[in-house]
Amino acid sequence: MGVIAPSSRLEIEVGRAGAAAVHRTGQFRLSRRCGTMHGLPLHLITEVGPGLFPGELHEIAIRVRRSAGVAITGQSAVKIHAGTANAVARLRVEIEVEAGATLLYLPEPVVGYSGSRFDSATAIDVEEGGTAILGEIIGHPAPTQHFDAPPLLAATAAVSSGGELVLADRFSSLGDPISGPAEAWLRATGGGCIGSLYLCGVEPPSLETAASGPAEVLLARPVGGVSVVRVRAAAADRIQAIFQGLAGELLGAVPARH
């Protein structure tokens, strides 16, 4: 099988003068600055297309240069459409944060349907002295009229420091040797939604702080300076609210960049 060409690619460069899209093909766009989030200039990644379809490859690259700071979120949830073929919709996100820079990246949830096929991979490289808080949320799949198959979803994150891998994390309902996709989804999410918040260059929250509200929250303590907060909840917006609250608390403790 040949290499799949990107259906879309968005490259974002963040410097002291602000954030800009330096390359763009396909359906993702970067908005102009639209306020602030937790003290950082806020931009949205918007999608002009109807969602991600089987066989497509979409790429987003974000580079935050020394002493710059930015918050990026999404305009709306990313929809993963169902399909009968073995083709999978793929999303690749590349993050680079230099020393003295700060990135808050909280995209809106990914929403699948019965029969969705989705594979997400995020590569994060944060230099020593950089700060990055990144979230990923997979919402509860919605039923569709023509498909009764469970969603097949996988999300992988690889976190590096100065090019050296320090953490690899994966959630998947694909290829489970013990359970089928439906059982794998239920075990991982508890029947609801699941989210991961990756914390680089900040002290992790206490379990008491992370475990507030009607959600199950698990905190993995630092591995090479990286922590992971995993949240399971009935609704994706509950997970997003927890991530927003933690980001505000943690970024408030980060010294000002000079």
N, C-alpha and C positions, 0 to 999 in steps of 0.2 A: 504494500500500500504506500502511495506517495505521501510526501509531506503536505499537510494541510496549510494552505496559505491563510494568513490572517484575514478574517472577514472585516475586522476593524482594529485599529491601533491608535492609542492616544498616548502621547509622551508629554509629560508636564515637568517643567523646570521651575524651581523655586529659588529665588535669590533675595538679596536685601531689598531689591526694587519691587518684589512681589512675585506672583505665580503667573505662568503663561504656558499655553499649549505650543510646543515647538514643532510638533508633528501630529497630524490628525488625518486618519482615513476611516471611513465608515460612520457608525452611528453614535459614538460617544463624543461628548463636547465638554469643555471646561467653561464654567460661567465666569463672568466678571466677579470681582469681590462683592459679596452681599452681606456685609456685616462682620461680626466677630463671634467666635466660639471659644469660651474659656480663655479670653485674652489674645487669641490668635486670629489673624485675618482668615475669613471663611470664604471658601469657594465650593461650588457644587459641581459634581459630574452628572451631566444630564444625558439622557438617551433619547434620540429622535426615532429610533426604530421600535418595532413591536415586541422586542424581546430577543432571546437567544434560541436558535433552532438547532436540531440535530445536525451534526457535521460541521458546524461553524466553530471558528477559533477567534476569540477576542482578546486583545492585549492592552494592558494599561501599565505605563511606566511612570514613576514619580521619583524625581531627584531633588533633594533638599540640600542646598549648598551651605557652607559654613556660616554660622550665625543667623541663618534665615529661619523663619517659622511660619507654619501654615496649618490650617484645619481644613480638611476636605471631607465632605459627605455626599450623599446622593440626593437626587430630586425625588425619586420614587423607587419602589422595589424593582429588582431585576427579575423578569419573568423567564422561566425555562419551559419552553413548549414541549409537549409530548410528541413521540414519534414511534413508529413501529420498527424502524431499521435499527441496526446495531450502532449507528452513528451516534456520537456523543457531542453535546455542546460543551466547549472548553473555554475557560476563562483563565488567563495568565496575568498575574500582577507582579511587577518588579518594583521594589522599594529600595532607595539608597538615601541614607541620612548621614551627612558629614558631621564631624566634631563641632559642638557648639550649636547645632541646628535642632529644631523641634518639629515633629510631624504628629498631628492627630488625624487619623484616617478612620472614619466611622461610616462606611457605606450603608445604604439601606439594605434590608434583608433580601436574600435570594428566595424566590417563591417558585416552587415546582408544582407539577400537576401529576395525576396518575399517569404513569408511563413516561415521565421525564427522565432524560439521561444527561447528567451534568458532572463535569470534572473541573474542579477549581484548584489552582496551585499558586501560592503566594511565596515569593522569595524576598526576604527582608535582610538588608545589610546595614547595620548601624555602627558607625565608628565610635571608638571610645570617646566619651564626652558628648555624644549625641543622645537625643531623647526621641523615642517613637512609641506611640500608643495606637494599636491597630485592632479593629474589630471585624469579625465576620459572623453573620447570622444566617442560618438556614431555617426558613419558615416552614410551617406545617403544610404539606402538599394539599392542593385543592383537587376534588374529584372532577373528572371530565366525562362527557357523555359517551365518548367512543373508546375510552381506555379504562380498563379495570386493573392494570398492572401496577405494582408498587413502584415508586420512584427509585432510580438507581443514582445515588449521589455520592460524591467523594470530594473532600476538601483537605488539602495538604498545605502546611506552612513550614518553610525552612528559614530559620533565623540565624544570621551570621554576624560576627563582629570583626570588622576589618578583613572580610573575606574568609574567615575561619568559621565553619559551621559549629554552632553551639546548641541548637535545638531543632529537632524535626518532630512535627506533630501531624496527626492524621485522624480524620473522622471519615468513615466510609460505610455505605450499605452495599458496596460492590465486592464481589469476590470473597465473601465471608465463608471460610471452610466449614463452619459449624452451623450457621443459621442462614436462612434465606433472606432476601432483601427486606421483607416486611418485618421479620423478627429482629434483624440487625438494626433497622430504624427504630423499632420500639425500644430495644435495649439501650440504644445511644441517647434517645431523646425523651424516653418516658411517655411517648405518644404525643408530645407537643413539638416544641421548637428547640433548637440548640444554637448556642453562640460561643465563640472563643474571642477573648480579648488578650492580645499579646502586649506585654509591658517591657520596654527596653530602656534602660538608663534611668529608671525611677524605682523607688522603694515600693514593694508590693503592699497592697492594703492588708489590714488585719482580717481574719476570718469573720470577726464580728461585723466589721464594716461591709464586707462583701456579701454577707448572708442576710441582708435586709430584704423584706418584702416577700410576696408569694412566689418564690422561685427557689430552685435548688442550685446552689452555687458551690463550686469546687475551686480551690486555689492551689496551683502547683507552685511551690516555692522556687526561688531563683536557681536556674541552671545556667551557669556562665553569665550571670547578670540579667537573665530573661525570666520573667514570670508569665504564667498563663492562668487566666480566670475563665472557667467553663461554666456556663449557665444553661439550665434547662427550665423552661417555663411553658405554660399553655399558649401564650401569645408572644409573637415576635416583638411587639412594641414594648412589652415588659422587659425583655432582655435589652433592647435599645436604651430604655430609661436607666437601667442599672449601669450600662456601659457609660452613658453620658454622665451619670453621677460620679462614678469612679474616676473618669477622666478629669472632671472638674476638680475633684479632691486632690488627685495626684499632680496635675499640672500646677496647681496652686503652690505646691511644695518645691517645684523646680526653680532654681535660681535664675534670675533674669540673664539673658544672653547679651554679651557685649561684643 
